[in-house]
Amino acid sequence: MKKIYLLKHTDPSYAATTDFIQGDPFNTLPARRCPACGGPVSMRPWAPPFRAELATWGKRFGDMAFGPGGDILISERFKDLWLKSGLIGLEGFEPVEIVKVVRRGKRFKDAPPAYFRVVAQPSQAAFDSVASGEQWLEPSSPRCEVCREGGNSKGWERIVLEEEPRENICTVRGFGEVLVDEHFKRFIEENGLLNCPLVPAEEAAHWF
């Protein structure tokens, strides 16, 4: 199986850490629902107009910026390189108007790059709760074997998947965080893209 990584959200120790919140007006669409149980399998997705407030924690803007829900902002450079790469798993690519910038780290004067909103595609691959060492409160398991949603997780010791995702970046059934593979990691490293922190799946323990 390909090596899998957790795409970590904002880490203030990075020199190009960048995050965002949606700017007003902030519109949403209905959440995606499971075809088997009918329950929601996503947060309500962001809808146009795409306006965002950035916050930086270092001395440069990131090529990725992370915000609420599953939305990610990518720089125009990231977008252009991605569309030529042959990698799969991102969708959207809608331009975002930056309405405010808050510089919480170094007071650098650069203007932000053009940003585009993307989301990681949902994969048919699934999170292996048992192999991942997941622990539960009541109820002690997901409500549905198709979407793997529901239940009340205490956390997990590592990330193990039941099968290899086809996508290079995605979310999987039963696990809401964004995962990437070794090809995505190589794409980041070879192009020197900033603020794309990755944690190996076997080290990605998390407890609530």
C-alpha positions, 0 to 999 in steps of 0.5 A: 500500500502507498505510504499515507500522511495526515495533512495537518492543519495550522502549525504556528511553528512553520515559517509560512503558516497561514490560515483563514476564516470565511468573510461575510457574506458567508453562504453554505449549501446542504451537507452531503448525505449517505445513500444508505442511512441518509445521515450527513457525511460532511459539513455544509459546504461553503458556497459563493461568494468566496471571500476570506480573511487570512491570518499569517503566523510566520514571515511568508504566505503559505501555498496552502491555507487552512480554515473551518470545515474541509475547505483549503485555499491554495495559491495560484502557483500551487494550482498551476503546478497541480493542474499539470501534475497528473495527480488527482483528488482536489476539486473546486479551484474557485477564486477567493477574494481576500478581504483582510490580512492579520499578521500575527508573526513577522510583520512582512509587507508582501501582498498575499498571492491569488488564492483558490478554494479547493476541497479534498474529494471523498474516497471509497477507501475506509478508515480501519477503526480496529487496526488504528486503535480507535477507542469509543465512548457510547455509542461504541461504533458508527451508525452505518457500515457504508458511511462509517459516520456516527458514534462518539470516538475518544481518538486513535493511536494511528491511521490505518486504512482498509484499502489504498485510496485511488486519489492522491489527496482525499477524505475516507469513509469514517475519518474526516481529516484530509489524507495524502499519499507519497506522490502528493508528498513528492509534489510538495517537496519537489516544488518547494510549496509552503505550509503543507505540513504532513504527519506519517499515518503511523505517527498520527495519534489523536485523542479528544 
